[in-house]
Amino acid sequence: MTNEEFNQFCKNLPATTYVVQWNNSHVWKVGGKVFAISGLGKQPTQNGSNKGDVPAITFKTSTLNFDFLSDKSGYIPAPYFASRGMKWIQCIECHAELDEELAYYLQESHRLVSLGLTKKMQQELGLNQAH
């Protein structure tokens, strides 16, 4: 998933806002809370050193998805977030074959973050409302 595809996908989710921050990262929020980031990450090598900066997409996950993705090739626990006990994952191999999978995780991140908003904020944004 390219930055352009990432931005277009996140833009189409309900009640999102976009900002460039943190070293020119593309940051998407819902209700003022971050749910997805696209920027450069450090790809670790087998011996623990870093290969250098690589395109990376970071998102919040459920505990179950965090455990699953932490052991899956192409994903790592998000360096800043996961080291603080948060369930965030970074996709470090964002190639076209993973686009559908990545879209699912981005949508799920949006849902998880929106559920953490106050009920009033959710209602104002038209999120998580029973129809």
Summary of the structure (lengths in Angstrom):
residues: 131
radius of gyration: 14.7
end to end distance: 32.4
largest distance: 51.6
contacts: 382
relative contact order: 0.19
helix: 37%
strand: 32%
